[in-house]
Amino acid sequence: MKECRILEISQDGRTLAVERGFVVIKEKGEELGRVELDTLAGVICTSNWSMLGSPTINKLAEYNIPLVVCDKRTKVPSSALIPLDANWRQGDVLEAQARCAIPKNKSAWQTIVKAKLAQQAQTLKFFGKDIGYEILSNLATKVKSGDPENLEGRSAAIYWRELMGKSFRRNRDAEDENVLFNYGYTILRACTIRAICVAGMHPSLGIHHRSATNTHRLSDDLIEPFRCFVDLRVKEISKDGDTRLTAENRKRLSAVLLDRYFRKDCITTVAQMITDTAIGLAKYYLDETKNFQIDIVKASYLNRITLNGD
């Protein structure tokens, strides 16, 4: 299985170049390290300034690797460069995506919200929060096309209270555990952008997210059912006591993409789940499948699977 790694540039003055299938990181002309291009799911820049030229950007695009630029303090993405030619059927898929009828998109959003609430419920069950599990499981069964009752939003308060305690508030600008959540979701977002492009779609054409300032609306739609896997890691980090965004905690959050779980009838990674979901949505747009589905990981399988040699 190929790795699905995230390369973060967090220190000022670093230079990125491509040499013989590797991204090479340098400072003042001295090589600091290199990463194979075909193992990368995304490059994330959280520094104030870094340097890379058009050949490097073109090579990242060739390998379907998004370049995500984040706010240095909050780690929230502010922009992303994406490949424009990532799938041989891209023209057909983009046309189908753009022409998708409103009822069909509403049905897709219903699937996403149901999967998100069901996965949140399983996450709470994993931590022994049985009351929260029952509430969210019940809400997941009541989601209608387009989620007109905003059950997604209503469930959030329940989920965060049960998962993190009554005093916690999910605030992207806060500097507590929220910074860990921000960074972890950025990792997921980069992987989701890549999966969308590989499937032949465009991340700007959203299903539910439609903010005029958001250029990656579809990625913010598809990421929703997978946020819980970051939440699991943040809870793990919090339990260990150090909730700062240290180099070690960055590494642990980046590794979420490679976490293996038993889902449906096979062992798979979080990155593969996201890719499968994007491909499924593309087929749904092309009318190659009538139903867009997202499988979840049951609470009994939320302990990560370690294979021999890991």
C-alpha positions, 0 to 999 in steps of 0.5 A, spaced: 500 500 500 502 506 498 503 511 503 499 517 503 503 523 507 502 530 508 508 535 507 508 541 512 512 547 511 512 551 517 519 554 518 520 561 514 525 561 508 524 553 506 525 552 499 521 546 495 524 543 489 523 537 485 528 532 483 528 525 480 521 524 483 522 527 490 520 533 493 526 536 496 526 541 502 532 546 502 534 552 506 540 556 504 541 551 499 542 546 504 538 540 503 534 538 509 530 532 507 526 529 501 519 526 500 517 521 494 512 525 490 507 518 489 507 518 497 504 525 498 496 527 499 498 534 500 503 539 501 501 544 507 504 551 508 503 554 515 509 558 514 510 566 513 514 565 507 516 559 503 519 559 496 517 554 490 517 555 482 513 553 477 516 547 475 515 544 482 507 547 482 507 543 475 509 537 478 505 537 484 499 538 479 501 532 475 501 528 481 494 530 483 497 533 490 494 540 492 498 545 495 494 548 501 496 555 504 494 556 511 493 561 517 499 561 521 496 561 527 489 558 527 492 553 521 485 554 518 486 553 510 486 560 506 487 558 499 489 552 495 492 550 488 489 544 485 490 540 479 486 541 473 487 535 469 487 529 474 482 524 470 481 522 463 473 523 464 474 529 467 470 533 462 464 528 462 464 528 470 465 536 470 459 537 466 455 532 470 457 535 476 455 542 474 448 540 471 446 536 477 439 537 479 437 540 485 433 534 488 439 530 486 444 534 490 439 535 496 439 527 496 447 527 496 447 532 502 442 527 506 447 521 505 453 526 507 449 528 513 446 521 515 453 518 515 456 524 519 451 523 524 451 516 524 459 516 525 459 521 530 454 517 534 459 511 533 464 515 536 460 517 542 459 510 543 466 508 543 468 513 548 462 510 552 457 516 551 451 512 551 446 517 551 449 521 546 450 515 542 442 514 542 440 521 541 445 522 534 443 515 532 436 517 532 437 524 529 441 520 523 435 516 521 430 522 521 435 526 516 431 528 510 433 530 503 437 537 503 437 536 511 431 542 511 431 541 519 438 542 520 439 536 524 447 537 522 447 543 526 443 541 531 447 535 533 453 539 533 452 542 540 450 535 543 456 531 540 461 537 542 458 537 549 459 529 550 465 528 546 469 534 550 465 536 556 460 542 557 466 547 558 468 546 550 466 550 545 468 549 537 471 555 535 476 556 529 480 562 532 481 559 539 488 557 542 486 551 546 484 544 543 481 547 537 488 548 534 489 541 534 482 540 531 483 545 525 490 542 523 487 535 523 481 538 519 486 541 514 490 534 513 483 531 511 481 537 507 487 536 503 486 529 502 479 530 500 481 536 495 486 531 492 480 525 492 475 530 488 480 532 483 482 524 482 475 523 481 474 528 475 470 533 479 472 540 481 472 542 489 469 549 487 462 546 485 459 544 492 453 540 494 451 544 500 456 549 502 455 555 497 459 561 501 462 566 495 468 566 499 469 558 499 473 556 493 473 548 495 466 547 497 465 540 495 471 538 499 468 541 505 461 537 504 465 531 503 469 532 509 464 531 514 463 524 515 470 523 516 472 529 521 471 524 527 477 520 525 481 527 527 476 527 533 479 520 535 486 522 535 485 529 538 482 525 544 488 521 544 493 527 544 489 530 550 489 524 554 496 524 553 496 531 556 500 536 551 495 539 547 500 544 544 501 543 536 508 541 537 512 537 532 510 530 535 502 532 535 503 535 528 506 528 526 500 524 530 495 528 526 498 527 519 498 520 520 490 520 521 490 519 513 494 512 514 489 509 520 486 503 518 479 501 520 475 495 519 469 498 515 463 494 511 467 487 509 474 489 509 480 493 512 481 500 509 485 507 511 481 513 512 485 516 506 482 510 502 475 512 505 475 519 502 477 517 495 472 511 495 467 517 497 469 521 492 469 516 486 462 514 488 459 521 488 462 522 481 459 515 479 452 518 482 453 524 478 454 520 471 448 516 473 452 510 473 449 508 480 442 510 483 444 511 490 450 515 493 452 511 499 457 512 505 459 507 509 461 508 517 466 505 521 462 501 527 464 503 534 467 496 536 472 497 530 474 504 532 480 501 535 486 502 529 488 496 526 495 495 526 498 490 521 505 486 522 511 491 521 507 497 523 
